């Protein structure tokens, strides 16, 4: 071209929409989201048999073609929202439900539009101060006093990884001694712990799965005996991992007693409270989680216990110096940021570039205050105990009284194969779709579980689950 411009120059302003273009896009997306939220009560919690590929899925692919926002939203409804699990539904009682409160979505919107960089204090002191305030609030909630530090992460998996890497670094575990190092946990430990051990180079350490008591909590006697035996054999115990609300059954390990054992044998004491930690906002939670403040590291998931959208975890370390020593590294091109005395999130985690996660958590807490969240969690505790009692009354076997808000149960009938029977119950509920529960294996048997944590789950949803369970039991003429 003779004017010195390229053929693609007409495109260089397309991403900088005008006010009118922005308003049109926003209006269509807002209308779509309002329709989604206003019709949630009529939507299924799970749509079974929707996982196969369809020809329409070619629309997922990216190419040179442009499409309209209307086409995009129509496809999103059909091939995303109308498939699989609906985590926004109050009928979602499977796994550990994530949240998705509306005000948090608005926080995410503001974070994305303003695009503040929350990794370095020098780049956005306000964003870092906001995230520090959330870490400070949570640390004080669990009982930490001073000298602690933490990081907002993408979820519990990354939070566990950061905590365990800090433990490894502080305990001086390296290639020369990793094979003799011993880690203690239980079969109720979340699988993200095993993944983290692989990632941080502890795969060849000895992992002891300590036996459980009848309430699915780690056995104190078995733990102490194993540590003593390992020490006598010349091994090096260095890490104890406890549950502050296990995923399978919601069990809270005896945290106070475990802290004493960790202190006696000089172990780093880590508590995975991803699911249960924010129950500290309730009186029952404070009682159940007594001793959480004694852990060297704790993880919590605001996208569970605070009902935030998926993608928000937190790691806390009692001594921030240990966290910083395990993660800080200086690069020449970041020299401008080195003039600040304030710690940055990038000094305390593997991440440098990161999403400004704090705003999605800070905005709802500022809008509504912490008590509202505690009241919602109290309701979930009540609903779990209500379900526990009702299941017994209609003839289902409940494996343990719930510590928090997970209830595990089976239909057990003499003369019927337990796994076959409970798979039939599970499939019946999935095919109905209004309620979604999940399963696990306990005592070598298929076990049904209801995790009551969605902020939209109320007594109506629990009563519907009970109705379905009664109906399938009657259908089987039992």
C-alpha positions as CSV (number, residue, x, y, z in Angstrom):
1,X,0.0,0.0,0.0
2,X,1.4,3.4,-1.0
3,X,0.3,5.2,2.2
4,X,2.6,3.0,4.4
5,X,-0.3,1.4,6.3
6,X,-0.9,-2.3,6.5
7,X,-4.1,-4.0,5.4
8,X,-5.0,-5.0,8.9
9,X,-4.7,-1.5,10.4
10,X,-8.5,-1.0,10.2
11,X,-8.8,-3.6,12.9
12,X,-6.5,-2.0,15.5
13,X,-9.3,-0.1,17.3
14,X,-11.9,-2.9,17.2
15,X,-11.2,-4.0,20.8
16,X,-11.7,-0.4,22.1
17,X,-15.5,-0.4,21.9
18,X,-17.4,2.9,22.0
19,X,-19.7,3.7,24.8
20,X,-22.7,2.6,22.8
21,X,-21.1,-0.7,21.8
22,X,-20.2,-1.4,25.4
23,X,-23.7,-0.6,26.6
24,X,-25.2,-2.9,24.0
25,X,-22.9,-5.8,24.9
26,X,-23.5,-5.2,28.6
27,X,-27.3,-5.0,28.2
28,X,-27.4,-8.3,26.3
29,X,-25.2,-10.2,28.8
30,X,-27.1,-8.6,31.8
31,X,-30.4,-9.7,30.3
32,X,-29.1,-13.2,29.8
33,X,-27.8,-13.5,33.3
34,X,-31.0,-12.1,34.8
35,X,-33.0,-14.6,32.9
36,X,-30.7,-17.4,34.2
37,X,-31.0,-16.3,37.8
38,X,-34.8,-15.6,37.7
39,X,-35.4,-19.1,36.3
40,X,-33.1,-21.1,38.6
41,X,-36.0,-22.6,40.5
42,X,-37.2,-24.3,37.4
43,X,-33.8,-25.5,36.2
44,X,-32.4,-28.9,36.9
45,X,-29.4,-29.4,39.2
46,X,-28.1,-32.1,36.9
47,X,-28.8,-32.9,33.3
48,X,-27.9,-36.5,32.8
49,X,-26.9,-38.0,29.4
50,X,-25.7,-34.6,28.0
51,X,-22.0,-35.3,27.7
52,X,-21.7,-36.7,24.2
53,X,-20.2,-34.5,21.4
54,X,-22.5,-32.8,19.0
55,X,-22.0,-31.3,15.6
56,X,-22.8,-27.9,17.1
57,X,-19.7,-28.2,19.2
58,X,-17.6,-27.0,16.2
59,X,-18.7,-23.5,17.4
60,X,-16.2,-23.9,20.3
61,X,-13.4,-23.6,17.8
62,X,-11.7,-20.3,17.1
63,X,-11.1,-19.1,13.6
64,X,-11.1,-15.9,11.5
65,X,-14.9,-15.6,11.5
66,X,-16.8,-13.1,13.6
67,X,-20.0,-14.0,15.4
68,X,-22.6,-11.9,17.2
69,X,-23.2,-11.7,20.9
70,X,-26.6,-13.2,20.3
71,X,-25.1,-16.2,18.6
72,X,-22.6,-16.6,21.3
73,X,-25.2,-16.5,24.1
74,X,-27.5,-18.9,22.3
75,X,-24.6,-21.4,22.0
76,X,-23.5,-20.9,25.6
77,X,-27.1,-21.7,26.8
78,X,-27.3,-24.8,24.7
79,X,-23.9,-26.4,25.0
80,X,-22.7,-25.1,28.4
81,X,-25.6,-24.3,30.6
82,X,-27.8,-27.2,29.4
83,X,-25.2,-29.8,30.0
84,X,-24.0,-31.6,33.2
85,X,-24.1,-30.1,36.6
86,X,-25.6,-26.8,37.5
87,X,-23.6,-25.5,40.4
88,X,-25.7,-22.4,40.8
89,X,-28.7,-24.6,41.7
90,X,-29.8,-25.0,45.3
91,X,-30.3,-28.6,44.4
92,X,-26.6,-29.1,44.1
93,X,-25.6,-31.3,47.0
94,X,-22.8,-33.2,45.4
95,X,-19.0,-33.1,46.0
96,X,-18.5,-29.8,47.9
97,X,-20.6,-27.1,46.3
98,X,-19.0,-23.9,45.1
99,X,-20.8,-20.6,45.6
100,X,-21.5,-17.9,43.1
101,X,-23.2,-15.1,44.9
102,X,-24.2,-12.3,42.6
103,X,-22.3,-9.5,44.3
104,X,-19.0,-11.5,43.9
105,X,-19.6,-11.6,40.2
106,X,-19.9,-7.8,40.2
107,X,-16.6,-7.7,42.0
108,X,-15.0,-9.9,39.3
109,X,-16.5,-7.6,36.6
110,X,-14.9,-4.5,38.2
111,X,-11.6,-6.4,38.7
112,X,-11.6,-7.4,35.0
113,X,-12.6,-4.0,33.7
114,X,-10.2,-2.0,35.8
115,X,-7.6,-4.7,35.3
116,X,-5.5,-3.9,38.4
117,X,-2.4,-6.0,38.8
118,X,-2.5,-7.6,42.3
119,X,0.8,-9.4,42.3
120,X,3.1,-6.6,43.3
121,X,2.5,-3.8,45.8
122,X,4.4,-1.3,43.7
123,X,2.0,-1.9,40.8
124,X,-1.2,-1.6,42.7
125,X,-0.9,-0.8,46.4
126,X,-4.7,-0.7,46.7
127,X,-5.3,-4.1,45.3
128,X,-2.6,-5.7,47.5
129,X,-3.9,-3.9,50.6
130,X,-7.4,-5.2,49.8
131,X,-6.1,-8.8,49.6
132,X,-4.0,-8.3,52.7
133,X,-7.1,-7.2,54.6
134,X,-8.9,-10.4,53.6
135,X,-6.0,-12.5,54.7
136,X,-5.8,-10.6,58.0
137,X,-9.5,-11.0,58.6
138,X,-9.4,-14.8,57.9
139,X,-6.2,-15.3,60.0
140,X,-7.8,-13.6,63.0
141,X,-11.0,-15.6,62.4
142,X,-9.1,-18.9,62.8
143,X,-7.2,-17.6,65.8
144,X,-3.8,-16.5,64.5
145,X,-2.4,-13.6,66.5
146,X,0.6,-11.9,64.8
147,X,3.5,-12.6,62.5
148,X,1.3,-14.6,60.1
149,X,1.1,-14.3,56.3
150,X,-0.9,-15.7,53.5
151,X,-2.0,-15.6,49.9
152,X,-5.2,-15.7,47.9
153,X,-5.0,-18.6,45.5
154,X,-7.0,-20.1,42.7
155,X,-8.4,-22.8,45.1
156,X,-7.5,-25.4,47.7
157,X,-5.1,-27.3,45.4
158,X,-2.8,-24.4,45.0
159,X,-3.2,-23.4,48.6
160,X,-2.1,-26.9,49.7
161,X,0.8,-26.8,47.3
162,X,2.1,-23.5,48.8
163,X,1.7,-24.7,52.3
164,X,3.4,-28.1,51.7
165,X,6.3,-26.4,49.8
166,X,6.7,-24.1,52.7
167,X,6.8,-27.0,55.1
168,X,9.4,-28.8,52.9
169,X,11.6,-25.8,52.7
170,X,11.5,-24.9,56.4
171,X,12.2,-28.5,57.4
172,X,15.2,-28.7,55.1
173,X,13.9,-31.6,53.0
174,X,15.9,-32.0,49.8
175,X,17.4,-34.6,47.5
176,X,19.8,-35.8,50.1
177,X,17.2,-36.8,52.7
178,X,13.8,-36.9,50.9
179,X,13.7,-40.7,50.9
180,X,13.9,-40.9,54.7
181,X,11.3,-38.2,55.3
182,X,7.9,-39.3,56.6
183,X,4.6,-37.6,56.1
184,X,1.5,-38.5,58.1
185,X,-2.1,-38.2,56.9
186,X,-5.2,-40.4,56.6
187,X,-7.3,-42.0,53.9
188,X,-9.7,-39.0,54.3
189,X,-6.9,-36.6,53.1
190,X,-7.9,-34.8,49.9
191,X,-6.2,-36.0,46.7
192,X,-4.8,-32.5,46.1
193,X,-2.4,-33.3,48.9
194,X,-1.0,-36.3,46.9
195,X,-0.8,-34.1,43.8
196,X,1.1,-31.4,45.6
197,X,3.6,-33.9,47.1
198,X,4.4,-35.0,43.5
199,X,4.8,-31.4,42.2
200,X,7.1,-30.2,45.0
201,X,9.4,-33.3,44.9
202,X,8.1,-35.2,47.9
203,X,6.8,-38.2,45.8
204,X,9.6,-40.4,47.1
205,X,9.0,-39.5,50.8
206,X,7.2,-42.1,52.9
207,X,3.5,-41.3,53.2
208,X,1.8,-43.0,56.2
209,X,-2.0,-43.3,55.9
210,X,-3.0,-43.6,59.6
211,X,-6.1,-45.6,60.4
212,X,-9.4,-44.0,61.2
213,X,-11.7,-44.2,64.2
214,X,-15.4,-45.0,63.7
215,X,-16.2,-41.3,63.0
216,X,-13.6,-41.3,60.2
217,X,-11.2,-39.2,62.1
218,X,-7.5,-39.9,62.3
219,X,-6.6,-42.3,65.2
220,X,-4.4,-40.6,67.7
221,X,-3.0,-43.8,69.2
222,X,-2.2,-45.3,65.8
223,X,-0.5,-42.0,64.8
224,X,1.7,-41.8,67.8
225,X,2.7,-45.5,67.6
226,X,3.7,-45.0,63.9
227,X,5.8,-41.9,64.6
228,X,7.6,-43.7,67.4
229,X,8.2,-46.7,65.2
230,X,9.5,-44.6,62.3
231,X,11.9,-42.7,64.6
232,X,13.3,-45.9,66.1
233,X,14.0,-47.1,62.5
234,X,16.1,-44.0,61.7
235,X,13.5,-42.3,59.5
236,X,12.7,-38.6,59.8
237,X,9.1,-37.6,60.5
238,X,8.6,-34.0,59.4
239,X,5.0,-33.4,58.3
240,X,1.5,-34.0,59.8
241,X,-1.6,-33.3,57.7
242,X,-5.0,-33.1,59.4
243,X,-8.5,-32.4,58.1
244,X,-10.6,-29.4,59.2
245,X,-13.7,-30.9,57.5
246,X,-12.9,-33.8,55.1
247,X,-14.4,-33.9,51.7
248,X,-15.8,-37.4,52.0
249,X,-17.7,-37.1,55.2
250,X,-17.0,-33.6,56.6
251,X,-15.0,-35.1,59.5
252,X,-12.9,-32.7,61.6
253,X,-9.8,-34.4,63.0
254,X,-9.0,-33.9,66.8
255,X,-7.0,-30.8,66.1
256,X,-6.0,-29.9,69.6
257,X,-4.6,-33.4,70.3
258,X,-2.8,-33.5,66.9
259,X,-1.1,-30.2,67.6
260,X,0.3,-31.7,70.8
261,X,1.7,-34.7,68.9
262,X,3.1,-32.4,66.2
263,X,4.9,-30.3,68.9
264,X,6.2,-33.4,70.7
265,X,7.8,-34.8,67.6
266,X,8.7,-31.5,65.9
267,X,6.5,-31.9,62.9
268,X,5.2,-29.2,60.6
269,X,1.4,-29.3,61.3
270,X,-0.8,-28.5,58.3
271,X,-4.6,-28.4,58.4
272,X,-6.7,-28.7,55.2
273,X,-9.8,-26.7,56.2
274,X,-10.7,-25.8,52.6
275,X,-14.3,-27.0,53.2
276,X,-14.7,-26.5,56.9
277,X,-12.6,-23.4,57.8
278,X,-15.1,-20.7,57.4
279,X,-17.5,-22.5,59.8
280,X,-15.4,-20.6,62.3
281,X,-18.1,-17.9,61.7
282,X,-20.5,-20.1,63.7
283,X,-20.6,-21.2,67.3
284,X,-20.6,-24.9,66.4
285,X,-17.8,-24.4,64.0
286,X,-15.6,-22.7,66.6
287,X,-16.2,-25.7,68.9
288,X,-15.5,-28.4,66.3
289,X,-12.4,-26.6,64.9
290,X,-10.9,-25.9,68.3
291,X,-7.1,-26.0,67.9
292,X,-7.0,-24.8,64.3
293,X,-5.0,-21.8,65.5
294,X,-2.2,-24.1,66.5
295,X,-1.4,-25.3,63.0
296,X,1.7,-24.1,61.2
297,X,-0.3,-23.7,58.0
298,X,-4.0,-23.8,57.2
299,X,-5.9,-23.6,53.9
300,X,-9.5,-22.4,53.4
301,X,-11.7,-22.0,50.3
302,X,-13.8,-18.8,50.2
303,X,-15.5,-20.4,47.1
304,X,-16.9,-23.0,49.5
305,X,-17.6,-21.6,52.9
306,X,-18.1,-18.0,51.8
307,X,-20.2,-18.9,48.7
308,X,-17.8,-17.1,46.3
309,X,-17.6,-18.2,42.7
310,X,-15.1,-21.0,41.8
311,X,-11.5,-20.0,41.7
312,X,-10.8,-18.6,45.2
313,X,-8.7,-20.3,47.9
314,X,-6.5,-19.0,50.7
315,X,-3.4,-20.3,52.4
316,X,-2.3,-19.1,55.8
317,X,1.1,-19.7,57.5
318,X,1.6,-18.9,61.1
319,X,5.1,-17.5,60.5
320,X,5.2,-15.3,57.4
321,X,9.0,-15.6,57.3
322,X,8.7,-19.3,56.5
323,X,6.3,-18.5,53.7
324,X,8.5,-15.8,52.3
325,X,11.7,-17.8,52.5
326,X,10.1,-20.6,50.4
327,X,8.8,-18.4,47.6
328,X,10.8,-15.1,47.3
329,X,13.0,-14.6,44.3
330,X,14.3,-11.3,42.8
331,X,14.6,-10.5,39.1
332,X,16.5,-7.5,37.6
333,X,13.5,-6.4,35.5
334,X,11.5,-6.1,38.7
335,X,14.0,-3.8,40.4
336,X,11.6,-0.8,40.6
337,X,9.3,-2.9,42.9
338,X,12.2,-3.8,45.2
339,X,12.1,-0.3,46.7
340,X,8.9,-1.1,48.5
341,X,9.1,-2.5,52.1
342,X,5.6,-3.9,51.8
343,X,5.4,-7.7,51.1
344,X,3.8,-8.5,47.8
345,X,1.7,-11.6,46.9
346,X,4.4,-12.6,44.4
347,X,6.8,-12.9,47.3
348,X,4.5,-15.4,49.0
349,X,3.4,-17.8,46.2
350,X,4.6,-19.3,42.9
351,X,2.4,-16.8,41.0
352,X,3.7,-13.5,39.5
353,X,0.9,-12.6,37.1
354,X,-2.4,-13.3,38.8
355,X,-6.1,-12.4,38.7
356,X,-7.2,-9.6,41.1
357,X,-9.1,-12.2,43.2
358,X,-9.6,-10.0,46.2
359,X,-12.4,-7.9,44.8
360,X,-14.8,-10.7,44.4
361,X,-14.4,-11.6,48.1
362,X,-14.0,-8.1,49.6
363,X,-17.0,-6.5,47.9
364,X,-19.7,-8.9,49.2
365,X,-18.1,-8.8,52.7
366,X,-18.2,-5.0,52.7
367,X,-21.8,-5.0,51.4
368,X,-23.3,-7.4,53.8
369,X,-20.9,-7.9,56.7
370,X,-19.5,-11.1,58.1
371,X,-22.6,-12.0,60.3
372,X,-24.8,-12.7,57.2
373,X,-22.3,-15.3,56.1
374,X,-22.3,-16.9,59.5
375,X,-26.1,-17.0,59.5
376,X,-26.1,-18.8,56.2
377,X,-23.5,-21.3,57.5
378,X,-25.6,-21.9,60.6
379,X,-28.6,-22.8,58.3
380,X,-26.4,-25.4,56.5
381,X,-25.5,-27.0,59.8
382,X,-29.1,-27.1,60.8
383,X,-30.1,-28.6,57.5
384,X,-27.4,-31.3,57.7
385,X,-28.6,-32.4,61.2
386,X,-32.2,-32.3,60.0
387,X,-31.3,-34.6,57.0
388,X,-29.3,-36.9,59.3
389,X,-32.4,-37.4,61.6
390,X,-34.8,-37.8,58.7
391,X,-32.7,-40.3,56.9
392,X,-32.7,-42.5,60.0
393,X,-36.5,-42.2,60.3
394,X,-37.1,-43.3,56.7
395,X,-34.9,-46.4,57.0
396,X,-31.5,-45.3,55.5
397,X,-28.3,-46.1,57.3
398,X,-26.3,-43.0,58.2
399,X,-22.6,-43.8,58.7
400,X,-21.8,-41.0,61.2
401,X,-23.4,-38.0,62.8
402,X,-22.3,-35.0,60.7
403,X,-19.5,-32.8,62.2
404,X,-20.5,-30.0,59.8
405,X,-22.7,-30.1,56.7
406,X,-21.9,-33.4,54.9
407,X,-24.1,-36.4,55.5
408,X,-23.1,-39.9,54.3
409,X,-25.6,-42.7,54.0
410,X,-26.6,-45.9,52.4
411,X,-29.7,-48.0,51.8
412,X,-28.9,-51.4,53.3
413,X,-31.4,-54.2,53.0
414,X,-30.8,-57.8,53.9
415,X,-30.6,-60.0,50.8
416,X,-29.7,-57.1,48.5
417,X,-26.2,-56.3,47.1
418,X,-25.4,-53.0,48.8
419,X,-23.4,-51.4,45.9
420,X,-26.1,-52.4,43.3
421,X,-28.9,-51.0,45.5
422,X,-27.2,-47.7,46.2
423,X,-26.1,-47.3,42.5
424,X,-29.8,-47.7,41.7
425,X,-30.7,-44.9,44.2
426,X,-28.0,-42.6,42.9
427,X,-29.0,-43.1,39.2
428,X,-32.7,-42.5,40.1
429,X,-31.8,-39.1,41.6
430,X,-29.5,-38.2,38.7
431,X,-32.2,-39.0,36.2
432,X,-34.8,-37.0,38.0
433,X,-32.3,-34.1,37.9
434,X,-33.8,-31.7,40.4
435,X,-31.3,-32.7,43.1
436,X,-27.7,-33.8,42.6
437,X,-25.9,-35.9,45.1
438,X,-22.5,-37.7,44.7
439,X,-21.0,-40.9,46.0
440,X,-17.8,-42.2,47.6
441,X,-16.4,-45.5,48.9
442,X,-16.5,-46.0,52.7
443,X,-15.9,-49.3,54.4
444,X,-15.4,-50.7,50.9
445,X,-19.0,-50.0,50.0
446,X,-20.6,-47.5,47.6
447,X,-21.9,-44.7,49.9
448,X,-24.2,-41.8,49.1
449,X,-23.3,-38.3,50.3
450,X,-25.1,-35.0,50.5
451,X,-22.9,-31.9,51.0
452,X,-25.1,-29.0,52.1
453,X,-23.2,-25.8,51.4
454,X,-24.8,-24.0,48.4
455,X,-26.1,-20.6,49.6
456,X,-29.3,-21.4,47.7
457,X,-29.9,-24.7,49.4
458,X,-32.7,-24.4,52.0
459,X,-35.2,-26.8,53.7
460,X,-37.2,-27.1,50.5
461,X,-34.3,-28.8,48.7
462,X,-33.6,-31.1,51.6
463,X,-37.3,-32.1,51.7
464,X,-37.2,-32.8,48.0
465,X,-34.2,-35.1,48.4
466,X,-36.0,-36.9,51.2
467,X,-39.1,-37.3,49.0
468,X,-37.0,-38.8,46.2
469,X,-35.3,-41.2,48.7
470,X,-38.7,-42.3,50.1
471,X,-40.1,-42.8,46.6
472,X,-37.3,-45.0,45.3
473,X,-37.4,-47.0,48.5
474,X,-41.2,-47.6,48.0
475,X,-40.6,-48.4,44.3
476,X,-38.3,-51.2,45.3
477,X,-41.1,-52.5,47.5
478,X,-38.8,-52.5,50.5
